[in-house]
Amino acid sequence: MIKNRSSLIIFSIVVSIVNATVPGTASANEINQPQKKKTQFNGGALYPRATETRDLRRLDGIWNFRRSPTDPEYGYRNGWYEQDLEKTGPIIPMPVPASYNDIGEDASLRDHVGLVWYDRRFHVPPWWSKMEQRVWLRFSSVHYAAQVWVNGKPVTYHEIGHLPFEVEVTDFVNYNSSNLLTVVVDNTLLSDTVPQGSIRDIFVGNTKIRQEQSYTFDFFNYAGIHRSVFLYTTPQAYIDDVIVNTDIQGLTGFVVYNVTYKNTISNTQCLIQLYDKNGTQVAGANDCAGLLELGNANFWWPYLMHPEPGYLYTLRASLLGPLGELIDTYSLKVGIRTVTWSNTTIYLNDKPIYLRGFGMHEDSDLRGKGWDPVLWVKNFNLIKWVGANVFRTSHYPYAEEIYQLADEQGIMIIDECPGVDTDIFTDALLEKHKQSLTELIRRDKNHPSVIMWSISNEPRSQNVKANAYFGNVVKHVKSMDLSRPVTIAIAQNYLIDKSGQHLDVICFNRYNGWYANTGSLLNIAAYVVDEATAWFRKHNKPVIMTEYGADTIAGLHMLPEYVWSEEYQVAVMSEHFKAFDRLRHAGFFSGEFIWNFADFKTAQTITRVGGNKKGIFTRARQPKASAHHLRARYLALAAADAGAAPPAPALYVSDHAPLARTEL
């Protein structure tokens, strides 16, 4: 029996979007407390788009940048936010979006802990005032805490990295004139931040010279303004959010929608129009909430599961006045699909799916975690070349544009919040953990590519407090979205883990042949089969292996295979493949995710040679031997599961067929 079967009854329940103020405490970071003006989230998190009623400007480019002295109050006391940074002392140019860590040649900037300051000038056109438009400022992601001023006035504060925040600045900007935008960013992590960390002050004699950040997660703690900054307008009365759910029955597709709006006048109505890929209207309605029915619908299918993967409709929502005049309009892409699950299987559009994927990172040379369209178009080309159909956003939400690419190309996503290596389970942390998921689900709820929520990676779930903690987190996620399963990438042994009972799908990470029994290929397959089976027997839920692998230095070849060589990485993979095939036949195993898609930077340690080298691609996105090996498997699985045609041999070998062996 399929659990949580999506239906029109479920869709009649409107997804609740909770108004919430982002919490901030004195212990969380060094941003001046009296300066904090907290962002009030009013419900929506629509990606900024220019329409007939909305204008849009990007504030990306070269900003001014200054690192704060050791004293975090220095910039505040000297009014850095009230004037151009260049008037306060030496500045350097800083690209936005980008991490600041790798831009200079100074190790102290790379490893800086604490506050940094950004500013730039921007122009607001006079017609925005004449048209009586609301003006909004939106940051797609700042790591981790940010305080923002416009023309010396504090306008907003936000604490959680990886997720967008915005504020109306209509009353703060000068029209047809120059405006000063100032941002202070704090990258410190403590026990009550998401993710967690700790700080140690470094002294020479009695003088504090710097801070040292420590954390347990295995990726570099990049910081800065990581994604685009938008200045955009809406009318005085405007569409605040569009919530979409979909269902299928036979060949018929259903789109359940709810349009919320703010500051409307009386007798307001909505016009809903659904267009296919060719721009032809195929359905419509005149209500702000309702159901669209579409016969012979084109469903959203994953890559290599259908001849036309990633089919998207366009839903246009318009807010109309009492005389039918257009007040506001917004369009978004809609994929018609369902995700359901039983105790053994995950289904997409009522068909069982097997996940062939990767753990990944937002990471590249120079840009760090900065949004880079060139890199990500290349990433998607490589994902498809390998034959994968899914990736996990390990270990935090990725840029919104990445989800848009996944929607278009039919690549599924397990969407993970920033709760990596959760250790100290406190009430303060719980509220911020839940807040991060509120913001994540509010942002990503309409993406057909998102098939599962991951609420943590490798938490210390053996802790007795983890039981109630993750029970609360799962309950919170379910209060916002019933249409997707919830999981955790678990690193603890199944005997001591206290989180699995709350989840819909069991995901586990294990490094047999690397961290355990290093250099030995013996019994890898048996260990993986035994552990996956034990997880299933304990919880009676679908099981996925979300991490396995081995570090490899590209170009290092050793025969017989030896740790760090390309041959050893391939051999470790092959032993896991044996286990996965046995588990597929067992009937409860739903997917395999190699760690990692590409090499990435980490903190400096003797166990990391220039970073984590478990990628099947180098950091420059060049393949190791393992990439070709994984490609052969994933394409074979796609052919077996969905009838996808295997690729023709790329290189000529011989016109001689192999001879039959008859001597045995």
C-alpha positions in Angstrom: 0.0 0.0 0.0 1.4 3.4 -1.0 1.6 5.8 1.9 0.8 9.5 1.6 -0.7 9.0 -1.9 -1.1 12.5 -3.3 -4.8 13.2 -4.1 -7.2 16.0 -4.7 -8.2 15.7 -1.0 -4.6 16.4 0.1 -4.4 19.3 -2.4 -7.5 20.8 -0.9 -5.4 21.5 2.2 -3.5 24.7 1.4 0.2 24.6 2.3 0.6 26.9 5.3 3.3 29.5 5.0 4.1 30.8 8.4 5.0 34.4 9.2 8.2 34.4 11.1 10.9 36.7 12.3 14.4 35.4 11.9 15.9 35.0 15.4 19.1 36.5 16.4 20.9 36.4 19.7 23.9 38.1 21.1 25.7 34.8 21.1 25.0 34.1 17.5 27.4 36.5 15.9 29.2 39.8 16.3 26.8 42.1 14.4 25.9 45.0 16.6 22.7 44.1 18.4 21.0 47.6 18.5 21.6 47.9 14.8 19.7 44.7 14.0 16.4 45.3 12.2 15.0 41.8 11.8 13.4 40.8 8.5 9.6 40.1 8.8 8.8 37.4 6.3 5.3 38.0 4.9 4.7 34.7 3.3 6.1 34.6 -0.3 9.5 33.9 -1.7 8.9 34.4 -5.4 12.0 34.6 -7.5 12.3 38.2 -8.9 11.2 38.5 -12.5 10.4 41.4 -14.8 6.8 41.5 -16.0 4.4 44.0 -17.4 3.9 45.3 -13.9 7.3 44.7 -12.3 10.8 46.2 -13.1 14.0 44.5 -12.2 17.6 45.5 -11.7 20.6 43.4 -10.7 23.1 44.9 -8.3 25.8 42.3 -9.1 29.2 43.5 -10.1 32.3 45.0 -8.4 31.5 46.2 -4.9 33.8 47.9 -2.3 35.1 45.7 0.5 36.8 46.2 3.8 37.7 43.7 6.5 36.8 44.7 10.0 39.6 45.1 12.6 39.7 42.6 15.4 37.3 44.8 17.4 33.9 44.1 15.8 32.5 47.4 17.1 35.0 49.5 15.3 33.1 49.9 12.1 29.9 50.8 14.0 31.6 53.4 16.2 33.1 55.1 13.2 29.9 55.1 11.2 31.1 53.0 8.2 27.4 52.4 7.2 26.8 56.2 7.0 29.4 57.0 4.3 31.2 55.4 1.4 33.6 52.7 2.7 36.4 54.3 0.6 36.2 57.3 3.0 36.8 55.1 6.0 40.2 53.6 5.0 41.7 51.2 2.5 39.3 49.1 0.5 39.6 46.4 -2.1 37.3 45.6 -5.1 35.2 42.6 -4.5 33.0 40.7 -7.0 29.4 39.9 -6.2 28.4 37.2 -6.3 31.4 35.4 -5.0 33.1 34.2 -1.8 35.7 36.7 -0.6 38.1 34.1 0.7 40.1 33.3 -2.5 40.0 36.7 -4.1 43.2 38.0 -2.6 46.7 36.7 -2.0 46.5 37.1 1.8 46.0 34.0 4.0 44.5 36.2 6.7 41.6 37.2 4.3 41.2 33.5 3.3 40.9 32.4 6.9 39.2 35.6 8.3 36.7 35.0 11.0 34.3 37.8 12.0 32.9 40.9 10.2 33.5 42.2 6.7 31.9 45.2 5.1 30.6 45.7 1.5 29.1 48.8 -0.1 28.1 50.1 -3.6 26.1 52.9 -5.1 23.0 52.3 -7.1 20.5 54.5 -9.1 16.7 54.4 -8.8 14.9 55.7 -11.9 12.4 58.5 -11.4 9.5 56.7 -13.1 9.5 54.2 -10.3 8.3 57.0 -8.1 5.8 58.4 -10.7 4.3 55.0 -11.1 3.9 54.7 -7.3 5.8 51.4 -7.3 7.0 49.6 -4.2 10.7 49.1 -4.2 12.2 45.8 -2.9 15.8 44.8 -2.1 16.5 41.1 -2.2 19.7 39.2 -1.3 19.7 35.6 -2.7 22.2 34.4 -0.1 24.7 35.9 2.3 27.0 33.8 4.6 26.0 33.8 7.3 24.6 36.8 9.1 24.0 40.1 7.4 23.0 43.6 8.4 21.9 45.9 5.6 21.7 49.7 5.4 20.3 51.9 2.7 21.5 55.5 2.8 22.7 55.0 6.3 19.4 53.6 7.6 19.2 50.0 8.9 16.6 48.2 6.8 17.0 44.5 7.5 18.9 41.7 9.3 19.1 38.0 8.4 21.0 35.2 10.0 20.8 32.0 8.0 23.1 31.6 5.0 22.2 29.8 1.7 18.7 31.3 1.7 17.2 34.5 0.4 15.8 37.5 2.3 14.2 40.7 1.1 12.9 43.9 2.5 10.8 46.8 1.1 13.0 49.9 0.8 10.4 52.3 -0.8 10.8 54.8 2.0 14.6 54.6 2.1 15.7 55.3 -1.5 16.3 58.5 -3.3 14.7 58.6 -6.8 16.7 59.8 -9.8 19.7 60.0 -7.5 22.5 58.0 -6.1 21.9 55.6 -3.2 24.3 54.0 -0.8 23.9 50.3 -0.1 26.0 48.9 2.8 26.2 45.3 4.1 28.1 43.9 7.0 28.6 40.1 6.9 29.5 37.8 9.8 30.8 34.3 9.1 31.1 33.1 12.7 29.5 29.9 13.7 28.6 28.9 17.2 26.5 26.3 19.0 23.3 28.1 18.3 23.8 28.8 14.6 22.8 26.6 11.6 25.3 25.0 10.9 27.1 24.8 14.2 30.7 25.7 15.1 32.8 27.2 17.8 35.2 30.2 18.2 38.5 30.5 19.9 40.3 33.8 20.5 44.0 33.9 19.7 46.2 36.1 21.9 49.7 37.3 21.8 50.5 38.3 25.3 47.3 40.1 26.5 46.4 41.3 23.0 43.7 39.5 21.0 45.0 39.3 17.4 42.4 37.2 15.7 39.7 34.6 16.1 39.9 31.0 15.0 36.8 29.2 13.8 36.4 25.5 14.2 33.7 23.2 12.8 33.3 19.5 12.1 31.8 19.6 8.6 34.2 18.7 5.8 34.0 21.6 3.4 35.6 25.0 3.4 33.7 27.7 5.4 33.4 30.2 2.5 31.7 33.5 3.2 30.5 36.6 1.5 27.6 37.7 -0.7 27.3 34.4 -2.6 24.4 35.0 -4.9 22.7 37.8 -6.8 21.4 41.0 -5.3 18.2 42.3 -6.9 16.4 45.7 -6.8 12.9 45.2 -8.1 9.4 46.8 -8.0 5.9 45.7 -7.5 2.6 47.7 -7.6 1.1 48.9 -4.4 -1.2 46.0 -4.4 0.8 42.9 -5.5 0.9 39.2 -5.7 2.8 37.9 -2.7 3.0 34.2 -3.4 1.8 31.4 -5.7 1.5 27.9 -4.2 1.2 25.0 -6.7 0.6 21.3 -6.2 -0.1 18.8 -8.9 -1.7 15.4 -9.3 -2.3 12.9 -12.1 -5.1 10.4 -12.9 -4.6 8.4 -15.9 -3.6 10.8 -18.7 -5.2 13.8 -16.9 -3.1 16.3 -15.0 -4.4 18.5 -12.2 -2.8 21.8 -11.0 -4.0 23.0 -7.7 -3.0 26.6 -7.1 -3.4 29.3 -4.5 -2.5 33.0 -5.2 -1.9 35.2 -2.2 -1.8 39.0 -2.5 -1.2 42.0 -0.3 -2.8 45.5 0.0 -5.6 44.9 -2.5 -8.6 47.1 -3.1 -12.1 45.9 -2.9 -13.5 43.6 -5.7 -10.1 42.3 -6.6 -10.1 39.1 -8.7 -7.5 36.8 -10.2 -7.0 35.6 -13.7 -5.1 32.2 -14.0 -3.7 31.1 -17.4 -1.8 27.9 -18.0 0.3 27.7 -21.2 2.1 24.7 -22.7 5.7 24.8 -24.1 4.5 26.2 -27.4 2.8 29.2 -25.7 -0.7 27.9 -26.3 -3.2 28.4 -23.4 -4.5 25.0 -22.3 -6.4 25.8 -19.1 -7.6 28.9 -17.1 -9.7 30.1 -14.2 -10.9 33.3 -12.6 -10.4 32.5 -9.0 -7.4 33.1 -6.7 -7.5 29.5 -5.5 -8.7 26.5 -7.4 -8.1 23.5 -9.6 -7.0 23.3 -13.3 -7.8 20.1 -15.1 -5.7 19.2 -18.2 -6.5 16.2 -20.4 -3.7 14.4 -22.2 -1.3 16.3 -20.1 2.5 16.2 -20.6 3.9 15.0 -17.2 7.2 16.0 -15.8 9.6 13.0 -16.1 13.2 12.6 -15.0 16.1 12.3 -17.4 16.4 9.0 -19.3 12.9 7.9 -18.0 11.0 9.5 -20.9 11.7 10.8 -24.4 10.8 14.4 -23.3 12.1 14.8 -19.7 11.5 18.0 -17.7 8.3 19.1 -19.4 7.2 22.4 -18.0 4.0 24.5 -18.3 3.9 28.2 -17.6 1.3 29.4 -15.1 0.5 33.1 -15.3 -1.3 34.6 -12.3 -2.8 38.1 -12.8 -4.4 40.3 -10.2 -7.2 42.4 -11.6 -9.1 45.4 -10.4 -12.9 45.9 -10.2 -13.0 47.0 -13.9 -10.8 44.2 -15.1 -7.7 46.4 -15.2 -4.3 44.7 -14.7 -2.8 45.4 -11.3 0.0 42.8 -11.0 1.1 39.7 -12.9 3.6 37.0 -12.2 4.6 33.8 -14.1 6.2 30.6 -13.0 7.1 27.2 -14.4 4.9 24.2 -13.4 5.8 20.5 -13.8 2.9 18.1 -13.4 4.0 15.1 -11.4 3.5 13.2 -8.2 5.9 11.8 -5.6 4.6 8.9 -3.4 6.2 6.2 -1.4 5.5 2.9 0.3 7.5 1.0 2.9 9.8 -0.3 0.1 9.6 2.0 -2.9 9.6 5.6 -4.1 7.3 6.4 -7.0 7.2 9.2 -9.5 3.9 9.5 -11.4 3.0 6.1 -10.0 6.1 4.4 -11.5 8.9 3.1 -9.2 12.1 5.1 -9.5 15.7 4.1 -8.7 17.9 7.1 -7.9 21.3 7.2 -9.6 23.0 10.2 -8.2 25.7 12.3 -6.5 26.4 14.2 -3.4 27.7 17.6 -4.6 28.9 21.0 -3.4 28.7 24.6 -4.5 32.4 24.9 -4.9 34.8 26.2 -7.5 38.2 27.9 -8.0 38.2 31.6 -7.2 34.4 32.0 -6.8 34.2 29.6 -3.8 30.4 29.2 -3.2 29.5 32.1 -5.4 26.8 31.5 -8.0 28.4 30.8 -11.4 26.2 30.0 -14.4 29.1 28.8 -16.5 30.1 26.2 -13.9 26.5 25.0 -13.4 25.7 24.6 -17.0 28.8 22.5 -17.3 27.8 20.6 -14.1 24.4 19.7 -15.6 26.0 18.6 -18.9 28.3 16.3 -16.9 25.5 15.0 -14.8 23.6 14.0 -17.9 26.8 12.6 -19.6 27.2 10.2 -16.7 23.6 9.2 -16.8 22.6 10.4 -13.4 19.0 11.4 -12.6 19.4 13.0 -9.2 21.7 14.9 -6.8 21.5 15.9 -3.2 22.2 19.5 -2.3 24.7 18.5 0.3 24.9 20.1 2.7 22.7 23.2 2.3 20.3 24.8 -0.2 21.8 25.7 -3.5 21.2 28.8 -5.7 17.7 29.1 -7.0 18.9 29.1 -10.6 20.2 25.5 -10.1 16.7 24.3 -9.3 15.4 26.0 -12.4 18.0 24.2 -14.5 17.0 20.9 -12.8 13.4 21.5 -13.5 14.1 22.1 -17.2 16.4 19.1 -17.7 14.6 16.5 -15.6 17.1 16.1 -12.9 15.7 15.2 -9.5 16.9 16.8 -6.2 17.0 15.8 -2.6 16.8 19.3 -1.1 18.9 19.6 2.1 18.8 22.3 4.7 22.0 23.7 6.3 21.8 21.5 9.4 25.1 19.6 8.9 26.8 17.7 11.7 24.2 18.9 14.3 25.6 18.1 17.6 24.4 20.2 20.6 20.6 19.8 20.6 19.2 22.9 22.3 15.8 24.7 22.1 17.5 27.8 20.6 19.1 25.7 17.9 15.8 23.8 17.3 14.0 27.1 16.5 16.7 28.2 14.0 16.8 24.7 12.5 13.0 24.9 11.9 13.3 28.4 10.6 15.9 27.3 8.0 13.4 24.7 6.8 10.6 27.2 6.8 12.6 29.4 4.5 13.8 26.5 2.4 10.3 25.1 1.8 8.9 28.5 1.2 11.5 29.0 -1.5 11.5 25.6 -3.2 8.0 24.3 -2.8 7.0 24.7 -6.4 10.0 23.0 -8.0 9.0 19.6 -9.6 12.6 18.6 -9.4 12.5 18.6 -5.6 11.3 15.1 -4.6 12.5 14.9 -1.0 13.4 17.1 2.0 16.7 16.3 3.9 16.6 17.9 7.3 20.2 17.1 8.3 23.5 15.5 7.2 25.3 13.2 9.6 23.9 14.6 12.9 25.1 13.1 16.2 21.8 11.1 16.2 23.1 8.7 18.8 22.5 11.5 21.4 19.4 10.8 23.5 18.1 14.3 22.8 18.1 13.6 19.0 14.9 11.7 19.3 12.7 14.6 20.4 14.7 17.1 18.4 14.2 15.5 15.1 10.7 14.5 15.9 10.0 18.2 16.3 11.8 19.0 13.0 9.9 16.4 11.0 6.6 17.5 12.5 7.4 21.1 11.4 8.2 20.0 7.8 5.0 18.0 7.6 3.0 21.0 8.7 4.3 22.8 5.6 4.4 20.1 3.0 2.8 16.6 2.9 3.6 15.9 -0.7 7.3 14.9 -0.3 9.1 12.4 1.9 11.5 13.5 4.7 14.9 12.1 5.3 18.3 12.5 7.0 21.6 11.4 5.7 22.6 9.3 8.7 26.1 8.4 9.7 25.5 6.7 13.0 25.1 2.9 13.3 21.5 1.7 13.0 21.7 0.2 16.5 22.2 3.6 18.2 20.6 6.1 15.8 17.5 7.9 17.3 16.2 9.7 14.2 15.2 7.0 11.7 11.8 6.3 13.3 10.7 9.9 12.4 11.6 9.7 8.7 9.9 8.5 5.5 13.0 7.3 3.8 16.2 6.0 5.4 19.5 7.4 3.9 22.8 6.4 5.3 26.5 7.3 4.6 29.4 4.8 5.0 32.9 4.7 3.7 33.9 1.0 3.7 37.4 0.6 2.2 38.3 4.2 3.1 37.7 5.4 6.6 36.9 1.8 7.6 39.3 -1.0 6.6 41.4 1.4 4.6 43.0 -0.2 1.5 41.0 -3.4 1.8 38.4 -4.4 -0.7 37.4 -7.5 1.1 33.9 -7.7 2.5 32.8 -4.2 1.2 29.8 -5.7 -0.6 28.8 -7.8 2.3 29.1 -4.9 4.8 26.9 -2.7 2.6 24.3 -5.3 2.1 24.2 -6.2 5.8 23.8 -2.6 6.9 21.2 -1.6 4.4 19.2 -4.7 5.2 19.5 -3.9 8.9 18.1 -0.4 8.4 15.2 -1.8 6.5 14.4 -4.5 9.1 14.5 -1.9 11.9 12.3 0.7 10.2 10.5 -1.0 7.3 11.1 2.0 5.0 12.9 2.5 1.7 16.7 2.7 2.0 19.2 4.8 0.0 23.0 4.9 0.3 23.7 8.7 0.1 27.5 8.6 0.5 30.3 6.1 -0.3 33.7 6.6 -2.0 37.4 7.0 -1.8 39.8 9.9 -2.2 41.8 9.9 -5.5 44.6 12.1 -6.8 43.9 12.6 -10.5 46.7 11.0 -12.6 48.0 8.7 -9.8 48.0 5.2 -11.2 49.1 2.1 -9.3 48.7 -1.6 -10.2 47.7 -3.4 -8.2 45.3 -0.8 -6.8 46.5 1.3 -3.9 44.8 4.0 -1.8 44.7 7.4 -3.4 45.1 5.9 -6.9 42.5 6.1 -9.7 42.5 2.3 -9.8 41.6 2.1 -6.1 38.7 4.5 -6.4 37.3 2.4 -9.3 37.8 -0.8 -7.3 35.9 0.6 -4.3 33.1 1.6 -6.6 32.9 -1.9 -8.1 32.5 -3.5 -4.8 29.7 -1.2 -3.9 28.0 -1.9 -7.3 27.9 -5.6 -6.4 26.1 -4.7 -3.1 23.7 -2.3 -4.8 22.7 -5.0 -7.4 22.0 -7.5 -4.6 20.0 -4.9 -2.7 18.0 -3.9 -5.8 16.9 -7.5 -6.1 15.9 -7.5 -2.4 13.2 -5.0 -3.2 13.6 -2.2 -0.7 16.7 -0.3 -1.9 15.8 2.9 -3.7 19.1 4.5 -4.8 22.9 5.0 -4.8 24.7 8.4 -4.5 28.5 8.4 -4.9 30.5 11.0 -2.9 31.4 13.2 -4.7 30.6 14.7 -8.0 33.8 16.8 -8.0 36.8 17.5 -5.8 36.2 20.4 -3.4 38.1 22.6 -1.0 38.2 21.9 2.7 39.9 23.3 5.8 43.6 22.5 5.9 44.5 19.1 7.4 47.0 16.4 6.9 44.2 14.1 5.7 43.3 16.4 2.8 45.6 17.0 -0.1 44.4 20.3 -1.4 40.8 19.4 -0.3 38.5 16.5 -0.5 39.5 14.4 -3.6 36.6 11.9 -3.6 35.1 13.5 -6.8 34.8 11.5 -10.0 35.6 14.8 -11.6 38.4 17.2 -10.6 37.6 20.6 -9.3 38.2 21.8 -12.9 35.5 19.3 -14.0 37.8 16.9 -15.8 37.0 13.2 -15.5 39.0 10.6 -13.5 38.8 7.0 -14.5 35.9 6.6 -12.0 33.7 9.0 -14.1 33.9 6.6 -17.1 33.3 3.6 -14.7 30.2 5.3 -13.1 28.9 6.3 -16.5 28.9 2.7 -17.7 26.9 1.7 -14.7 24.4 4.5 -14.6 23.6 4.2 -18.3 23.2 0.5 -17.9 20.8 1.0 -15.0 18.8 3.6 -17.0 18.5 1.1 -19.9 17.4 -1.7 -17.5 14.9 0.5 -15.5 13.4 2.6 -18.3 14.6 1.2 -21.6 16.9 4.1 -22.3 19.1 3.4 -25.3 22.7 2.8 -24.3 25.3 5.1 -26.0 27.2 3.9 -29.1 30.9 3.2 -28.4 32.8 6.5 -28.6 36.1 5.1 -29.9 36.9 2.5 -32.5 38.6 -0.6 -31.2 38.6 -3.4 -33.8 36.7 -5.0 -36.6 37.5 -8.4 -35.1 34.9 -10.1 -33.0 36.3 -11.8 -29.8 36.9 -15.4 -30.4 34.8 -18.0 -28.6 36.6 -19.7 -25.7 36.1 -23.5 -26.0 38.9 -24.9 -24.0 37.0 -24.8 -20.7 
